[in-house]
Amino acid sequence: MLTIGAKTKLKPEEVVKRAVDFFGPKGYKLKVTEQSADYASFEGGGGGVGVTTSIEGKQTSVELISREWDFQVKEFLGKIK
């Protein structure tokens, strides 16, 4: 299991939208198990991913928890920084 975080200038809703596009049906084809304005979770391929966002000043803090999707989580963080 990997827990990793980053900061971005994107709004929480945009981070979640991009996560759904990246990990969900259009991307790595994981099943979206939960989605809100500031959170999304995905399952599939023997693991899963959780994306949590929160506003910190003028930036958004993003935390990802990965089970078996560590490489892809790091790839996603590189795309939203």
N, C-alpha and C positions, 0 to 999 in steps of 0.2 A: 504494500500500500504506500502511496506517495501523497503527501500533502504539500502543495506549493502555492505561493501567492505572488501577486504583482500589483502594480498600480497602472492605471490607464486614464486617459483623458475622455474616453468614451463614457456615455451614460450607462447606468446599470441595465436598462432595457435593451440597449444596443449590444452590450456584452452577451446578454442572454440570447438575443436573436442570433448573433453570430455563432454562439455555442450550439444552438439548435441546428443551424445550417451546417456547421462543421462536424458535429458528432451524430446528428440525427439522420433521417431518411435521405437527405440530399448529400450527405457526406459519408461518414463511416458506417452508416446504417444501423446505429444503435437505437433502441426503442426509447422514446421520451417517456419517462415514468412520472415526471412531475415538472410543472413549469409555472412560474409566476413572473412578475416584473423584475424580481431581483434574484431568482434562483431557478436552476434547472437540474434535473438528474436524468441519467441515461443508464440503460442496462443492455448487455449483450456481449457476445464473444467471451463468455466466462468471467466477466467482470462488469465494471461500471465506472461512471464518472459523475461527480457532483460539482456544480458551479454555483458559488455563493458570491454575491456582490453587495457592497455597501459604499455609500458616499462618505468620503473623508476630505473635507474642505472642498477644493476645486477638482479633486481627482476621485476616481472610483477604485476601491480596493477589491481585488478579485482573488478568491481562494478556490483552488481546485483540489478535489480528492479523487485519486485514481486507484482503481483495482484492475490491474492488468492492462492499463492503457497509458502507461507512463510516458512513452515516447510521443504519443499523440497529444497528450496534455501539454507537454513542453512545446510542441509544435504550435498548438493553439495559442499559448501565451505569447509566443513570438509574433503572432499575427495581430494581437490586440495591443501591443505596447506602443 
